[in-house]
């Protein structure tokens, strides 16, 4: 598995932060939600584009 299949970096999107490909959701946001206790079902309910 290559992370570039799932992660994109574009200086014009979210100030160049790594994002989930095809979305404007940053990897750091996703990790932050998980660290705060959200599980994948909750995250997917809030962000079905994932």
Phi and psi restraints in degrees (range 20) as a CNS / XPLOR table:
assign (resid 1 and name C) (resid 2 and name N)
       (resid 2 and name CA) (resid 2 and name C) 1.0 -107.0 20.0 2
assign (resid 2 and name N) (resid 2 and name CA)
       (resid 2 and name C) (resid 3 and name N) 1.0 126.9 20.0 2
assign (resid 2 and name C) (resid 3 and name N)
       (resid 3 and name CA) (resid 3 and name C) 1.0 -60.0 20.0 2
assign (resid 3 and name N) (resid 3 and name CA)
       (resid 3 and name C) (resid 4 and name N) 1.0 -26.6 20.0 2
assign (resid 3 and name C) (resid 4 and name N)
       (resid 4 and name CA) (resid 4 and name C) 1.0 -68.7 20.0 2
assign (resid 4 and name N) (resid 4 and name CA)
       (resid 4 and name C) (resid 5 and name N) 1.0 -13.5 20.0 2
assign (resid 4 and name C) (resid 5 and name N)
       (resid 5 and name CA) (resid 5 and name C) 1.0 -71.5 20.0 2
assign (resid 5 and name N) (resid 5 and name CA)
       (resid 5 and name C) (resid 6 and name N) 1.0 -20.1 20.0 2
assign (resid 5 and name C) (resid 6 and name N)
       (resid 6 and name CA) (resid 6 and name C) 1.0 -122.0 20.0 2
assign (resid 6 and name N) (resid 6 and name CA)
       (resid 6 and name C) (resid 7 and name N) 1.0 -18.8 20.0 2
assign (resid 6 and name C) (resid 7 and name N)
       (resid 7 and name CA) (resid 7 and name C) 1.0 -118.5 20.0 2
assign (resid 7 and name N) (resid 7 and name CA)
       (resid 7 and name C) (resid 8 and name N) 1.0 137.2 20.0 2
assign (resid 7 and name C) (resid 8 and name N)
       (resid 8 and name CA) (resid 8 and name C) 1.0 -126.1 20.0 2
assign (resid 8 and name N) (resid 8 and name CA)
       (resid 8 and name C) (resid 9 and name N) 1.0 151.1 20.0 2
assign (resid 8 and name C) (resid 9 and name N)
       (resid 9 and name CA) (resid 9 and name C) 1.0 -129.4 20.0 2
assign (resid 9 and name N) (resid 9 and name CA)
       (resid 9 and name C) (resid 10 and name N) 1.0 117.5 20.0 2
assign (resid 9 and name C) (resid 10 and name N)
       (resid 10 and name CA) (resid 10 and name C) 1.0 -136.3 20.0 2
assign (resid 10 and name N) (resid 10 and name CA)
       (resid 10 and name C) (resid 11 and name N) 1.0 122.2 20.0 2
assign (resid 10 and name C) (resid 11 and name N)
       (resid 11 and name CA) (resid 11 and name C) 1.0 -61.2 20.0 2
assign (resid 11 and name N) (resid 11 and name CA)
       (resid 11 and name C) (resid 12 and name N) 1.0 -16.3 20.0 2
assign (resid 11 and name C) (resid 12 and name N)
       (resid 12 and name CA) (resid 12 and name C) 1.0 -92.4 20.0 2
assign (resid 12 and name N) (resid 12 and name CA)
       (resid 12 and name C) (resid 13 and name N) 1.0 -2.9 20.0 2
assign (resid 12 and name C) (resid 13 and name N)
       (resid 13 and name CA) (resid 13 and name C) 1.0 -121.3 20.0 2
assign (resid 13 and name N) (resid 13 and name CA)
       (resid 13 and name C) (resid 14 and name N) 1.0 122.0 20.0 2
assign (resid 13 and name C) (resid 14 and name N)
       (resid 14 and name CA) (resid 14 and name C) 1.0 51.9 20.0 2
assign (resid 14 and name N) (resid 14 and name CA)
       (resid 14 and name C) (resid 15 and name N) 1.0 39.4 20.0 2
assign (resid 14 and name C) (resid 15 and name N)
       (resid 15 and name CA) (resid 15 and name C) 1.0 58.8 20.0 2
assign (resid 15 and name N) (resid 15 and name CA)
       (resid 15 and name C) (resid 16 and name N) 1.0 28.8 20.0 2
assign (resid 15 and name C) (resid 16 and name N)
       (resid 16 and name CA) (resid 16 and name C) 1.0 84.2 20.0 2
assign (resid 16 and name N) (resid 16 and name CA)
       (resid 16 and name C) (resid 17 and name N) 1.0 6.2 20.0 2
assign (resid 16 and name C) (resid 17 and name N)
       (resid 17 and name CA) (resid 17 and name C) 1.0 -67.0 20.0 2
assign (resid 17 and name N) (resid 17 and name CA)
       (resid 17 and name C) (resid 18 and name N) 1.0 145.0 20.0 2
assign (resid 17 and name C) (resid 18 and name N)
       (resid 18 and name CA) (resid 18 and name C) 1.0 -61.3 20.0 2
assign (resid 18 and name N) (resid 18 and name CA)
       (resid 18 and name C) (resid 19 and name N) 1.0 130.8 20.0 2
assign (resid 18 and name C) (resid 19 and name N)
       (resid 19 and name CA) (resid 19 and name C) 1.0 -126.2 20.0 2
assign (resid 19 and name N) (resid 19 and name CA)
       (resid 19 and name C) (resid 20 and name N) 1.0 158.3 20.0 2
assign (resid 19 and name C) (resid 20 and name N)
       (resid 20 and name CA) (resid 20 and name C) 1.0 -66.9 20.0 2
assign (resid 20 and name N) (resid 20 and name CA)
       (resid 20 and name C) (resid 21 and name N) 1.0 126.4 20.0 2
assign (resid 20 and name C) (resid 21 and name N)
       (resid 21 and name CA) (resid 21 and name C) 1.0 -53.4 20.0 2
assign (resid 21 and name N) (resid 21 and name CA)
       (resid 21 and name C) (resid 22 and name N) 1.0 133.2 20.0 2
assign (resid 21 and name C) (resid 22 and name N)
       (resid 22 and name CA) (resid 22 and name C) 1.0 83.7 20.0 2
assign (resid 22 and name N) (resid 22 and name CA)
       (resid 22 and name C) (resid 23 and name N) 1.0 2.3 20.0 2
assign (resid 22 and name C) (resid 23 and name N)
       (resid 23 and name CA) (resid 23 and name C) 1.0 -131.8 20.0 2
assign (resid 23 and name N) (resid 23 and name CA)
       (resid 23 and name C) (resid 24 and name N) 1.0 176.4 20.0 2
assign (resid 23 and name C) (resid 24 and name N)
       (resid 24 and name CA) (resid 24 and name C) 1.0 -108.7 20.0 2
assign (resid 24 and name N) (resid 24 and name CA)
       (resid 24 and name C) (resid 25 and name N) 1.0 20.9 20.0 2
assign (resid 24 and name C) (resid 25 and name N)
       (resid 25 and name CA) (resid 25 and name C) 1.0 -90.0 20.0 2
assign (resid 25 and name N) (resid 25 and name CA)
       (resid 25 and name C) (resid 26 and name N) 1.0 119.0 20.0 2
assign (resid 25 and name C) (resid 26 and name N)
       (resid 26 and name CA) (resid 26 and name C) 1.0 -79.7 20.0 2
assign (resid 26 and name N) (resid 26 and name CA)
       (resid 26 and name C) (resid 27 and name N) 1.0 152.6 20.0 2
assign (resid 26 and name C) (resid 27 and name N)
       (resid 27 and name CA) (resid 27 and name C) 1.0 -60.2 20.0 2
assign (resid 27 and name N) (resid 27 and name CA)
       (resid 27 and name C) (resid 28 and name N) 1.0 -39.4 20.0 2
assign (resid 27 and name C) (resid 28 and name N)
       (resid 28 and name CA) (resid 28 and name C) 1.0 -65.8 20.0 2
assign (resid 28 and name N) (resid 28 and name CA)
       (resid 28 and name C) (resid 29 and name N) 1.0 -35.9 20.0 2
assign (resid 28 and name C) (resid 29 and name N)
       (resid 29 and name CA) (resid 29 and name C) 1.0 -62.2 20.0 2
assign (resid 29 and name N) (resid 29 and name CA)
       (resid 29 and name C) (resid 30 and name N) 1.0 -48.2 20.0 2
assign (resid 29 and name C) (resid 30 and name N)
       (resid 30 and name CA) (resid 30 and name C) 1.0 -59.2 20.0 2
assign (resid 30 and name N) (resid 30 and name CA)
       (resid 30 and name C) (resid 31 and name N) 1.0 -46.3 20.0 2
assign (resid 30 and name C) (resid 31 and name N)
       (resid 31 and name CA) (resid 31 and name C) 1.0 -65.8 20.0 2
assign (resid 31 and name N) (resid 31 and name CA)
       (resid 31 and name C) (resid 32 and name N) 1.0 -36.1 20.0 2
assign (resid 31 and name C) (resid 32 and name N)
       (resid 32 and name CA) (resid 32 and name C) 1.0 -63.8 20.0 2
assign (resid 32 and name N) (resid 32 and name CA)
       (resid 32 and name C) (resid 33 and name N) 1.0 -42.2 20.0 2
assign (resid 32 and name C) (resid 33 and name N)
       (resid 33 and name CA) (resid 33 and name C) 1.0 -62.8 20.0 2
assign (resid 33 and name N) (resid 33 and name CA)
       (resid 33 and name C) (resid 34 and name N) 1.0 -41.8 20.0 2
assign (resid 33 and name C) (resid 34 and name N)
       (resid 34 and name CA) (resid 34 and name C) 1.0 -66.4 20.0 2
assign (resid 34 and name N) (resid 34 and name CA)
       (resid 34 and name C) (resid 35 and name N) 1.0 -40.2 20.0 2
assign (resid 34 and name C) (resid 35 and name N)
       (resid 35 and name CA) (resid 35 and name C) 1.0 -66.1 20.0 2
assign (resid 35 and name N) (resid 35 and name CA)
       (resid 35 and name C) (resid 36 and name N) 1.0 -29.2 20.0 2
assign (resid 35 and name C) (resid 36 and name N)
       (resid 36 and name CA) (resid 36 and name C) 1.0 -82.7 20.0 2
assign (resid 36 and name N) (resid 36 and name CA)
       (resid 36 and name C) (resid 37 and name N) 1.0 -2.4 20.0 2
assign (resid 36 and name C) (resid 37 and name N)
       (resid 37 and name CA) (resid 37 and name C) 1.0 111.4 20.0 2
assign (resid 37 and name N) (resid 37 and name CA)
       (resid 37 and name C) (resid 38 and name N) 1.0 -3.4 20.0 2
assign (resid 37 and name C) (resid 38 and name N)
       (resid 38 and name CA) (resid 38 and name C) 1.0 -69.6 20.0 2
assign (resid 38 and name N) (resid 38 and name CA)
       (resid 38 and name C) (resid 39 and name N) 1.0 139.8 20.0 2
assign (resid 38 and name C) (resid 39 and name N)
       (resid 39 and name CA) (resid 39 and name C) 1.0 -97.3 20.0 2
assign (resid 39 and name N) (resid 39 and name CA)
       (resid 39 and name C) (resid 40 and name N) 1.0 172.6 20.0 2
assign (resid 39 and name C) (resid 40 and name N)
       (resid 40 and name CA) (resid 40 and name C) 1.0 -62.6 20.0 2
assign (resid 40 and name N) (resid 40 and name CA)
       (resid 40 and name C) (resid 41 and name N) 1.0 -34.7 20.0 2
assign (resid 40 and name C) (resid 41 and name N)
       (resid 41 and name CA) (resid 41 and name C) 1.0 -62.5 20.0 2
assign (resid 41 and name N) (resid 41 and name CA)
       (resid 41 and name C) (resid 42 and name N) 1.0 -41.8 20.0 2
assign (resid 41 and name C) (resid 42 and name N)
       (resid 42 and name CA) (resid 42 and name C) 1.0 -67.2 20.0 2
assign (resid 42 and name N) (resid 42 and name CA)
       (resid 42 and name C) (resid 43 and name N) 1.0 -42.1 20.0 2
assign (resid 42 and name C) (resid 43 and name N)
       (resid 43 and name CA) (resid 43 and name C) 1.0 -63.9 20.0 2
assign (resid 43 and name N) (resid 43 and name CA)
       (resid 43 and name C) (resid 44 and name N) 1.0 -45.0 20.0 2
assign (resid 43 and name C) (resid 44 and name N)
       (resid 44 and name CA) (resid 44 and name C) 1.0 -67.0 20.0 2
assign (resid 44 and name N) (resid 44 and name CA)
       (resid 44 and name C) (resid 45 and name N) 1.0 -31.1 20.0 2
assign (resid 44 and name C) (resid 45 and name N)
       (resid 45 and name CA) (resid 45 and name C) 1.0 -66.5 20.0 2
assign (resid 45 and name N) (resid 45 and name CA)
       (resid 45 and name C) (resid 46 and name N) 1.0 -38.2 20.0 2
assign (resid 45 and name C) (resid 46 and name N)
       (resid 46 and name CA) (resid 46 and name C) 1.0 -79.0 20.0 2
assign (resid 46 and name N) (resid 46 and name CA)
       (resid 46 and name C) (resid 47 and name N) 1.0 -29.7 20.0 2
assign (resid 46 and name C) (resid 47 and name N)
       (resid 47 and name CA) (resid 47 and name C) 1.0 -133.1 20.0 2
assign (resid 47 and name N) (resid 47 and name CA)
       (resid 47 and name C) (resid 48 and name N) 1.0 73.1 20.0 2
assign (resid 47 and name C) (resid 48 and name N)
       (resid 48 and name CA) (resid 48 and name C) 1.0 -63.3 20.0 2
assign (resid 48 and name N) (resid 48 and name CA)
       (resid 48 and name C) (resid 49 and name N) 1.0 -17.1 20.0 2
assign (resid 48 and name C) (resid 49 and name N)
       (resid 49 and name CA) (resid 49 and name C) 1.0 -67.4 20.0 2
assign (resid 49 and name N) (resid 49 and name CA)
       (resid 49 and name C) (resid 50 and name N) 1.0 -13.6 20.0 2
